[in-house]
């Protein structure tokens, strides 16, 4: 019984370490991108969206139009539902955006 508790405690510690490592990796990507603040794709205006890589004024307007027609994005990956944003562009945006 004691061994089982120790084993479970060790698993919890390992899981927590893995989660914090992943979080640090995301923070490092954000810092490497030169951004100290993530862009919320549910609240950002066209000007802020247009500052993102691969997003100009026309794409920013498409994002706003999509948001107006469909409501808030449920997850960042939903940005790929906007015409013109595929996997490659989303991969560049992902470290810079949030919901």
LUMKE-5205 format. One record per residue: residue number from 1; residue in three letters; x, y, z of N, C-alpha, C in turn. Coordinates in nm, 4 decimals. Each point is the difference from the previous one (the first is absolute). Example, Ala and Ser with C-alpha at 12.3 -4.5 7.8 and 13.67 -1.06 7.14 Angstrom:
% residues 2
<pt num="1" residu="ala" n_X="1.3190" n_Y="-0.5690" n_Z="0.7800" ca_X="-0.0890" ca_Y="0.1190" ca_Z="0.0000" c_X="0.0900" c_Y="0.1200" c_Z="0.0000"/>
<pt num="2" residu="ser" n_X="-0.0350" n_Y="0.1050" n_Z="-0.0720" ca_X="0.0820" ca_Y="0.1190" ca_Z="0.0060" c_X="-0.0770" c_Y="0.1090" c_Z="0.0730"/>
//
This chain:
% residues 99
<pt num="1" residu="unk" n_X="0.0821" n_Y="-0.1185" n_Z="0.0000" ca_X="-0.0821" ca_Y="0.1185" ca_Z="0.0000" c_X="0.0872" c_Y="0.1259" c_Z="0.0000"/>
<pt num="2" residu="unk" n_X="0.1067" n_Y="0.0012" n_Z="0.0820" ca_X="0.0889" ca_Y="0.1150" ca_Z="0.0050" c_X="0.0707" c_Y="0.0204" c_Z="-0.1339"/>
<pt num="3" residu="unk" n_X="0.0369" n_Y="-0.1106" n_Z="-0.0639" ca_X="0.0673" ca_Y="0.0100" ca_Z="-0.1288" c_X="-0.0946" c_Y="0.0596" c_Z="-0.1053"/>
<pt num="4" residu="unk" n_X="-0.1258" n_Y="-0.0378" n_Z="0.0052" ca_X="-0.0979" ca_Y="0.0523" ca_Z="-0.0943" c_X="-0.0162" c_Y="0.1504" c_Z="0.0186"/>
<pt num="5" residu="unk" n_X="-0.0080" n_Y="0.0466" n_Z="0.1231" ca_X="-0.0135" ca_Y="0.1430" ca_Z="0.0270" c_X="0.1242" c_Y="0.0758" c_Z="-0.0471"/>
<pt num="6" residu="unk" n_X="0.1174" n_Y="-0.0568" n_Z="0.0258" ca_X="0.1233" ca_Y="0.0633" ca_Z="-0.0441" c_X="0.0046" c_Y="0.0076" c_Z="-0.1524"/>
<pt num="7" residu="unk" n_X="-0.0423" n_Y="-0.1065" n_Z="-0.0646" ca_X="-0.0008" ca_Y="-0.0054" ca_Z="-0.1457" c_X="-0.0962" c_Y="0.1050" c_Z="-0.0567"/>
<pt num="8" residu="unk" n_X="-0.1175" n_Y="0.0104" n_Z="0.0574" ca_X="-0.0966" ca_Y="0.0990" ca_Z="-0.0459" c_X="0.0514" c_Y="0.1423" c_Z="0.0228"/>
<pt num="9" residu="unk" n_X="0.0626" n_Y="0.0224" n_Z="0.1134" ca_X="0.0572" ca_Y="0.1321" ca_Z="0.0287" c_X="0.1073" c_Y="0.0347" c_Z="-0.1028"/>
<pt num="10" residu="unk" n_X="0.0826" n_Y="-0.0981" n_Z="-0.0346" ca_X="0.1039" ca_Y="0.0211" ca_Z="-0.0996" c_X="-0.0614" c_Y="0.0320" c_Z="-0.1362"/>
<pt num="11" residu="unk" n_X="-0.1060" n_Y="-0.0697" n_Z="-0.0366" ca_X="-0.0678" ca_Y="0.0275" ca_Z="-0.1264" c_X="-0.0565" c_Y="0.1422" c_Z="-0.0035"/>
<pt num="12" residu="unk" n_X="-0.0576" n_Y="0.0433" n_Z="0.1107" ca_X="-0.0552" ca_Y="0.1354" ca_Z="0.0069" c_X="0.1118" c_Y="0.1029" c_Z="-0.0171"/>
<pt num="13" residu="unk" n_X="0.1115" n_Y="-0.0221" n_Z="0.0658" ca_X="0.1132" ca_Y="0.0930" ca_Z="-0.0099" c_X="0.0528" c_Y="0.0044" c_Z="-0.1437"/>
<pt num="14" residu="unk" n_X="0.0114" n_Y="-0.1152" n_Z="-0.0628" ca_X="0.0475" ca_Y="-0.0053" ca_Z="-0.1384" c_X="-0.0971" c_Y="0.0718" c_Z="-0.0942"/>
<pt num="15" residu="unk" n_X="-0.1280" n_Y="-0.0206" n_Z="0.0214" ca_X="-0.1004" ca_Y="0.0657" ca_Z="-0.0845" c_X="0.0069" c_Y="0.1515" c_Z="0.0161"/>
<pt num="16" residu="unk" n_X="0.0151" n_Y="0.0462" n_Z="0.1228" ca_X="0.0083" ca_Y="0.1443" ca_Z="0.0250" c_X="0.1254" c_Y="0.0585" c_Z="-0.0638"/>
<pt num="17" residu="unk" n_X="0.1087" n_Y="-0.0730" n_Z="0.0048" ca_X="0.1243" ca_Y="0.0448" ca_Z="-0.0618" c_X="-0.0165" c_Y="0.0098" c_Z="-0.1512"/>
<pt num="18" residu="unk" n_X="-0.0648" n_Y="-0.0991" n_Z="-0.0595" ca_X="-0.0216" ca_Y="0.0010" ca_Z="-0.1448" c_X="-0.0866" c_Y="0.1185" c_Z="-0.0409"/>
<pt num="19" residu="unk" n_X="-0.1049" n_Y="0.0283" n_Z="0.0743" ca_X="-0.0891" ca_Y="0.1115" ca_Z="-0.0319" c_X="0.0744" c_Y="0.1320" c_Z="0.0109"/>
<pt num="20" residu="unk" n_X="0.0795" n_Y="0.0171" n_Z="0.1040" ca_X="0.0725" ca_Y="0.1265" ca_Z="0.0153" c_X="0.1055" c_Y="0.0152" c_Z="-0.1090"/>
<pt num="21" residu="unk" n_X="0.0599" n_Y="-0.1080" n_Z="-0.0452" ca_X="0.0982" ca_Y="0.0061" ca_Z="-0.1079" c_X="-0.0657" c_Y="0.0436" c_Z="-0.1295"/>
<pt num="22" residu="unk" n_X="-0.1177" n_Y="-0.0547" n_Z="-0.0293" ca_X="-0.0732" ca_Y="0.0391" ca_Z="-0.1206" c_X="-0.0375" c_Y="0.1474" c_Z="0.0076"/>
<pt num="23" residu="unk" n_X="-0.0451" n_Y="0.0459" n_Z="0.1151" ca_X="-0.0366" ca_Y="0.1408" ca_Z="0.0167" c_X="0.1201" c_Y="0.0909" c_Z="-0.0208"/>
<pt num="24" residu="unk" n_X="0.1148" n_Y="-0.0401" n_Z="0.0503" ca_X="0.1201" ca_Y="0.0792" ca_Z="-0.0188" c_X="0.0385" c_Y="0.0061" c_Z="-0.1465"/>
<pt num="25" residu="unk" n_X="-0.0176" n_Y="-0.1109" n_Z="-0.0723" ca_X="0.0301" ca_Y="-0.0019" ca_Z="-0.1432" c_X="-0.0853" c_Y="0.1000" c_Z="-0.0753"/>
<pt num="26" residu="unk" n_X="-0.1276" n_Y="0.0097" n_Z="0.0332" ca_X="-0.0896" ca_Y="0.0960" ca_Z="-0.0645" c_X="0.0431" c_Y="0.1422" c_Z="0.0330"/>
<pt num="27" residu="unk" n_X="0.0396" n_Y="0.0236" n_Z="0.1232" ca_X="0.0445" ca_Y="0.1334" ca_Z="0.0406" c_X="0.1277" c_Y="0.0385" c_Z="-0.0740"/>
<pt num="28" residu="unk" n_X="0.0897" n_Y="-0.0960" n_Z="-0.0198" ca_X="0.1229" ca_Y="0.0279" ca_Z="-0.0722" c_X="-0.0289" c_Y="0.0332" c_Z="-0.1463"/>
<pt num="29" residu="unk" n_X="-0.0944" n_Y="-0.0708" n_Z="-0.0613" ca_X="-0.0378" ca_Y="0.0304" ca_Z="-0.1383" c_X="-0.0548" c_Y="0.1410" c_Z="-0.0102"/>
<pt num="30" residu="unk" n_X="-0.0810" n_Y="0.0378" n_Z="0.0962" ca_X="-0.0589" ca_Y="0.1339" ca_Z="0.0000" c_X="0.1095" c_Y="0.1050" c_Z="0.0131"/>
<pt num="31" residu="unk" n_X="0.0938" n_Y="-0.0227" n_Z="0.0907" ca_X="0.1087" ca_Y="0.0953" ca_Z="0.0198" c_X="0.0882" c_Y="0.0075" c_Z="-0.1246"/>
<pt num="32" residu="unk" n_X="0.0229" n_Y="-0.1144" n_Z="-0.0635" ca_X="0.0817" ca_Y="-0.0027" ca_Z="-0.1206" c_X="-0.0667" c_Y="0.0762" c_Z="-0.1132"/>
<pt num="33" residu="unk" n_X="-0.1312" n_Y="0.0013" n_Z="-0.0009" ca_X="-0.0736" ca_Y="0.0721" ca_Z="-0.1036" c_X="0.0040" c_Y="0.1500" c_Z="0.0235"/>
<pt num="34" residu="unk" n_X="0.0538" n_Y="0.0422" n_Z="0.1137" ca_X="0.0131" ca_Y="0.1417" ca_Z="0.0292" c_X="-0.1276" c_Y="0.0630" c_Z="0.0521"/>
<pt num="35" residu="unk" n_X="-0.0922" n_Y="-0.0833" n_Z="0.0428" ca_X="-0.1267" ca_Y="0.0527" ca_Z="0.0494" c_X="-0.0097" c_Y="-0.0252" c_Z="0.1486"/>
<pt num="36" residu="unk" n_X="-0.0407" n_Y="0.1036" n_Z="0.0738" ca_X="-0.0160" ca_Y="-0.0187" ca_Z="0.1432" c_X="-0.1459" c_Y="-0.0203" c_Z="0.0361"/>
<pt num="37" residu="unk" n_X="-0.0885" n_Y="0.0065" n_Z="-0.0997" ca_X="-0.1415" ca_Y="-0.0149" ca_Z="0.0261" c_X="-0.0653" c_Y="-0.0738" c_Z="-0.1158"/>
<pt num="38" residu="unk" n_X="-0.0819" n_Y="-0.0982" n_Z="0.0318" ca_X="-0.0705" ca_Y="-0.0744" ca_Z="-0.1037" c_X="-0.1172" c_Y="0.0818" c_Z="-0.0519"/>
<pt num="39" residu="unk" n_X="-0.0334" n_Y="-0.0184" n_Z="-0.1262" ca_X="-0.1133" ca_Y="0.0678" ca_Z="-0.0613" c_X="-0.1226" c_Y="-0.0889" c_Z="0.0165"/>
<pt num="40" residu="unk" n_X="-0.1026" n_Y="0.0533" n_Z="0.0628" ca_X="-0.1251" ca_Y="-0.0738" ca_Z="0.0177" c_X="-0.0804" c_Y="0.0138" c_Z="-0.1288"/>
<pt num="41" residu="unk" n_X="-0.0172" n_Y="-0.1115" n_Z="-0.0704" ca_X="-0.0677" ca_Y="0.0046" ca_Z="-0.1295" c_X="-0.1511" c_Y="0.0224" c_Z="0.0140"/>
<pt num="42" residu="unk" n_X="-0.0512" n_Y="-0.0059" n_Z="0.1206" ca_X="-0.1421" ca_Y="0.0266" ca_Z="0.0226" c_X="-0.0286" c_Y="0.1469" c_Z="0.0310"/>
<pt num="43" residu="unk" n_X="0.1020" n_Y="0.0747" n_Z="0.0373" ca_X="-0.0231" ca_Y="0.1388" ca_Z="0.0392" c_X="0.0829" c_Y="0.1007" c_Z="-0.0794"/>
<pt num="44" residu="unk" n_X="0.1012" n_Y="-0.0465" n_Z="-0.0718" ca_X="0.0891" ca_Y="0.0913" ca_Z="-0.0721" c_X="-0.0731" c_Y="0.0707" c_Z="-0.1135"/>
<pt num="45" residu="unk" n_X="0.0370" n_Y="0.1264" n_Z="-0.0224" ca_X="-0.0560" ca_Y="0.0737" ca_Z="-0.1124" c_X="0.0835" c_Y="-0.0278" c_Z="-0.1250"/>
<pt num="46" residu="unk" n_X="-0.0447" n_Y="0.0539" n_Z="-0.1135" ca_X="0.0671" ca_Y="-0.0261" ca_Z="-0.1272" c_X="0.1448" c_Y="0.0467" c_Z="0.0012"/>
<pt num="47" residu="unk" n_X="0.0265" n_Y="0.1134" n_Z="0.0641" ca_X="0.1361" ca_Y="0.0524" ca_Z="0.0047" c_X="0.0962" c_Y="-0.0925" c_Z="0.0708"/>
<pt num="48" residu="unk" n_X="-0.0431" n_Y="-0.0550" n_Z="0.1119" ca_X="0.0856" ca_Y="-0.0912" ca_Z="0.0757" c_X="0.0180" c_Y="-0.1323" c_Z="-0.0737"/>
<pt num="49" residu="unk" n_X="-0.1081" n_Y="-0.0506" n_Z="-0.0574" ca_X="0.0095" ca_Y="-0.1258" ca_Z="-0.0756" c_X="0.0933" c_Y="0.0153" c_Z="-0.1198"/>
<pt num="50" residu="unk" n_X="-0.0056" n_Y="0.1152" n_Z="-0.0659" ca_X="0.0818" ca_Y="0.0230" ca_Z="-0.1189" c_X="0.1491" c_Y="0.0030" c_Z="0.0317"/>
<pt num="51" residu="unk" n_X="0.0369" n_Y="0.0221" n_Z="0.1255" ca_X="0.1408" ca_Y="0.0010" ca_Z="0.0399" c_X="0.0589" c_Y="-0.1402" c_Z="0.0130"/>
<pt num="52" residu="unk" n_X="-0.0864" n_Y="-0.1004" n_Z="0.0034" ca_X="0.0478" ca_Y="-0.1375" ca_Z="0.0099" c_X="0.0653" c_Y="-0.0415" c_Z="-0.1323"/>
<pt num="53" residu="unk" n_X="0.0994" n_Y="-0.0905" n_Z="0.0057" ca_X="0.0643" ca_Y="-0.0447" ca_Z="-0.1239" c_X="-0.1007" c_Y="-0.0697" c_Z="-0.0910"/>
<pt num="54" residu="unk" n_X="0.0108" n_Y="0.0261" n_Z="-0.1282" ca_X="-0.0859" ca_Y="-0.0593" ca_Z="-0.1030" c_X="-0.1440" c_Y="0.0513" c_Z="0.0029"/>
<pt num="55" residu="unk" n_X="-0.0295" n_Y="0.0985" n_Z="0.0852" ca_X="-0.1349" ca_Y="0.0561" ca_Z="0.0077" c_X="0.0089" c_Y="0.1479" c_Z="-0.0352"/>
<pt num="56" residu="unk" n_X="-0.0567" n_Y="0.0353" n_Z="-0.1113" ca_X="-0.0069" ca_Y="0.1408" ca_Z="-0.0382" c_X="-0.1394" c_Y="0.0532" c_Z="0.0278"/>
<pt num="57" residu="unk" n_X="-0.0286" n_Y="0.1186" n_Z="-0.0510" ca_X="-0.1316" ca_Y="0.0597" ca_Z="0.0243" c_X="-0.1170" c_Y="-0.0840" c_Z="-0.0526"/>
<pt num="58" residu="unk" n_X="0.0162" n_Y="-0.0608" n_Z="-0.1177" ca_X="-0.1091" ca_Y="-0.0799" ca_Z="-0.0574" c_X="-0.0258" c_Y="-0.1258" c_Z="0.0827"/>
<pt num="59" residu="unk" n_X="0.1064" n_Y="-0.0677" n_Z="0.0418" ca_X="-0.0158" ca_Y="-0.1212" ca_Z="0.0815" c_X="-0.0576" c_Y="0.0368" c_Z="0.1363"/>
<pt num="60" residu="unk" n_X="0.0439" n_Y="0.1113" n_Z="0.0549" ca_X="-0.0529" ca_Y="0.0449" ca_Z="0.1292" c_X="-0.1505" c_Y="0.0237" c_Z="-0.0107"/>
<pt num="61" residu="unk" n_X="-0.0429" n_Y="0.0588" n_Z="-0.1097" ca_X="-0.1427" ca_Y="0.0241" ca_Z="-0.0192" c_X="-0.0762" c_Y="-0.1314" c_Z="-0.0146"/>
<pt num="62" residu="unk" n_X="0.0612" n_Y="-0.0977" n_Z="-0.0676" ca_X="-0.0641" ca_Y="-0.1321" ca_Z="-0.0117" c_X="-0.0176" c_Y="-0.0649" c_Z="0.1367"/>
<pt num="63" residu="unk" n_X="0.0996" n_Y="0.0187" n_Z="0.0870" ca_X="-0.0099" ca_Y="-0.0548" ca_Z="0.1360" c_X="-0.1150" c_Y="0.0672" c_Z="0.0743"/>
<pt num="64" residu="unk" n_X="-0.0087" n_Y="0.1322" n_Z="-0.0107" ca_X="-0.1091" ca_Y="0.0721" ca_Z="0.0661" c_X="-0.1364" c_Y="-0.0414" c_Z="-0.0557"/>
<pt num="65" residu="unk" n_X="-0.0087" n_Y="-0.0152" n_Z="-0.1315" ca_X="-0.1258" ca_Y="-0.0418" ca_Z="-0.0625" c_X="-0.0399" c_Y="-0.1403" c_Z="0.0452"/>
<pt num="66" residu="unk" n_X="0.0992" n_Y="-0.0890" n_Z="0.0083" ca_X="-0.0270" ca_Y="-0.1364" ca_Z="0.0457" c_X="-0.0519" c_Y="0.0022" c_Z="0.1435"/>
<pt num="67" residu="unk" n_X="0.0648" n_Y="0.0804" n_Z="0.0825" ca_X="-0.0398" ca_Y="0.0117" ca_Z="0.1402" c_X="-0.1412" c_Y="0.0553" c_Z="0.0125"/>
<pt num="68" residu="unk" n_X="-0.0331" n_Y="0.0970" n_Z="-0.0829" ca_X="-0.1326" ca_Y="0.0597" ca_Z="0.0029" c_X="-0.1069" c_Y="-0.1016" c_Z="-0.0428"/>
<pt num="69" residu="unk" n_X="0.0295" n_Y="-0.0797" n_Z="-0.1004" ca_X="-0.0957" ca_Y="-0.0981" ca_Z="-0.0522" c_X="-0.0132" c_Y="-0.1241" c_Z="0.0870"/>
<pt num="70" residu="unk" n_X="0.1105" n_Y="-0.0423" n_Z="0.0624" ca_X="0.0035" ca_Y="-0.1286" ca_Z="0.0693" c_X="0.0171" c_Y="0.0090" c_Z="0.1509"/>
<pt num="71" residu="unk" n_X="0.0198" n_Y="0.1195" n_Z="0.0508" ca_X="0.0250" ca_Y="0.0146" ca_Z="0.1431" c_X="0.1468" c_Y="-0.0184" c_Z="0.0322"/>
<pt num="72" residu="unk" n_X="0.0302" n_Y="-0.0003" n_Z="0.1267" ca_X="0.1380" ca_Y="-0.0110" ca_Z="0.0471" c_X="0.0620" c_Y="-0.1336" c_Z="-0.0392"/>
<pt num="73" residu="unk" n_X="0.1307" n_Y="0.0038" n_Z="-0.0181" ca_X="0.0743" ca_Y="-0.1227" ca_Z="-0.0242" c_X="0.0005" c_Y="-0.0811" c_Z="0.1286"/>
<pt num="74" residu="unk" n_X="-0.0215" n_Y="-0.1298" n_Z="-0.0097" ca_X="0.0000" ca_Y="-0.0885" ca_Z="0.1171" c_X="0.1415" c_Y="-0.0446" c_Z="0.0363"/>
<pt num="75" residu="unk" n_X="0.0832" n_Y="-0.0098" n_Z="-0.1025" ca_X="0.1404" ca_Y="-0.0380" ca_Z="0.0186" c_X="0.0816" c_Y="0.0677" c_Z="-0.1093"/>
<pt num="76" residu="unk" n_X="0.1266" n_Y="0.0176" n_Z="0.0212" ca_X="0.0823" ca_Y="0.0727" ca_Z="-0.0969" c_X="0.0015" c_Y="-0.0690" c_Z="-0.1359"/>
<pt num="77" residu="unk" n_X="-0.0085" n_Y="-0.1318" n_Z="-0.0018" ca_X="0.0023" ca_Y="-0.0757" ca_Z="-0.1254" c_X="-0.1181" c_Y="0.0353" c_Z="-0.0901"/>
<pt num="78" residu="unk" n_X="-0.1072" n_Y="0.0527" n_Z="0.0581" ca_X="-0.1165" ca_Y="0.0396" ca_Z="-0.0794" c_X="0.0335" c_Y="0.1142" c_Z="-0.0956"/>
<pt num="79" residu="unk" n_X="0.1112" n_Y="0.0659" n_Z="0.0212" ca_X="0.0428" ca_Y="0.1058" ca_Z="-0.0907" c_X="0.0208" c_Y="-0.0544" c_Z="-0.1413"/>
<pt num="80" residu="unk" n_X="0.0285" n_Y="-0.1283" n_Z="-0.0108" ca_X="0.0198" ca_Y="-0.0610" ca_Z="-0.1317" c_X="-0.1309" c_Y="-0.0116" c_Z="-0.0784"/>
<pt num="81" residu="unk" n_X="-0.1128" n_Y="0.0295" n_Z="0.0617" ca_X="-0.1282" ca_Y="0.0017" ca_Z="-0.0702" c_X="-0.0163" c_Y="0.1277" c_Z="-0.0818"/>
<pt num="82" residu="unk" n_X="0.0846" n_Y="0.0991" n_Z="0.0266" ca_X="-0.0031" ca_Y="0.1257" ca_Z="-0.0749" c_X="0.0691" c_Y="-0.0232" c_Z="-0.1339"/>
<pt num="83" residu="unk" n_X="-0.0663" n_Y="0.0438" n_Z="-0.1076" ca_X="0.0549" ca_Y="-0.0171" ca_Z="-0.1343" c_X="0.1392" c_Y="0.0625" c_Z="-0.0085"/>
<pt num="84" residu="unk" n_X="0.0952" n_Y="-0.0774" n_Z="-0.0478" ca_X="0.1363" ca_Y="0.0493" ca_Z="-0.0168" c_X="0.0947" c_Y="-0.0367" c_Z="0.1120"/>
<pt num="85" residu="unk" n_X="-0.0523" n_Y="-0.0578" n_Z="0.1074" ca_X="0.0872" ca_Y="-0.0429" ca_Z="0.1102" c_X="0.0020" c_Y="-0.1517" c_Z="0.0028"/>
<pt num="86" residu="unk" n_X="0.1118" n_Y="-0.0530" n_Z="-0.0440" ca_X="0.0192" ca_Y="-0.1445" ca_Z="0.0010" c_X="0.0966" c_Y="-0.0395" c_Z="0.1092"/>
<pt num="87" residu="unk" n_X="0.0450" n_Y="-0.1228" n_Z="-0.0071" ca_X="0.0893" ca_Y="-0.0530" ca_Z="0.1033" c_X="0.1319" c_Y="0.0753" c_Z="0.0084"/>
<pt num="88" residu="unk" n_X="0.0567" n_Y="0.0375" n_Z="-0.1146" ca_X="0.1303" ca_Y="0.0682" ca_Z="0.0012" c_X="-0.0090" c_Y="0.1376" c_Z="0.0656"/>
<pt num="89" residu="unk" n_X="-0.1009" n_Y="0.0759" n_Z="-0.0381" ca_X="-0.0155" ca_Y="0.1332" ca_Z="0.0598" c_X="-0.0360" c_Y="-0.0135" c_Z="0.1473"/>
<pt num="90" residu="unk" n_X="-0.0893" n_Y="-0.0947" n_Z="0.0310" ca_X="-0.0384" ca_Y="-0.0182" ca_Z="0.1393" c_X="0.1210" c_Y="-0.0364" c_Z="0.0853"/>
<pt num="91" residu="unk" n_X="0.0894" n_Y="-0.0817" n_Z="-0.0522" ca_X="0.1208" ca_Y="-0.0390" ca_Z="0.0753" c_X="0.0834" c_Y="0.1222" c_Z="0.0382"/>
<pt num="92" residu="unk" n_X="0.0024" n_Y="0.1016" n_Z="-0.0866" ca_X="0.0749" ca_Y="0.1227" ca_Z="0.0306" c_X="-0.0743" c_Y="0.0855" c_Z="0.1021"/>
<pt num="93" residu="unk" n_X="-0.1330" n_Y="-0.0072" n_Z="-0.0038" ca_X="-0.0815" ca_Y="0.0826" ca_Z="0.0905" c_X="-0.0175" c_Y="-0.0612" c_Z="0.1383"/>
<pt num="94" residu="unk" n_X="-0.0021" n_Y="-0.1302" n_Z="0.0072" ca_X="-0.0353" ca_Y="-0.0701" ca_Z="0.1247" c_X="0.0759" c_Y="0.0483" c_Z="0.1234"/>
<pt num="95" residu="unk" n_X="0.1314" n_Y="0.0205" n_Z="-0.0061" ca_X="0.0690" ca_Y="0.0453" ca_Z="0.1222" c_X="-0.0324" c_Y="0.1446" c_Z="0.0392"/>
<pt num="96" residu="unk" n_X="-0.0689" n_Y="0.0718" n_Z="-0.0867" ca_X="-0.0243" ca_Y="0.1424" ca_Z="0.0232" c_X="-0.1443" c_Y="0.0316" c_Z="0.0370"/>
<pt num="97" residu="unk" n_X="-0.0883" n_Y="-0.1004" n_Z="-0.0055" ca_X="-0.1419" ca_Y="0.0272" ca_Z="0.0195" c_X="-0.0588" c_Y="-0.0780" c_Z="0.1180"/>
<pt num="98" residu="unk" n_X="-0.1142" n_Y="0.0478" n_Z="0.0451" ca_X="-0.0740" ca_Y="-0.0669" ca_Z="0.1072" c_X="-0.1473" c_Y="0.0289" c_Z="-0.0208"/>
<pt num="99" residu="unk" n_X="-0.0841" n_Y="-0.0657" n_Z="0.0826" ca_X="-0.1430" ca_Y="0.0295" ca_Z="-0.0038" c_X="-0.0443" c_Y="0.0466" c_Z="0.1370"/>
//
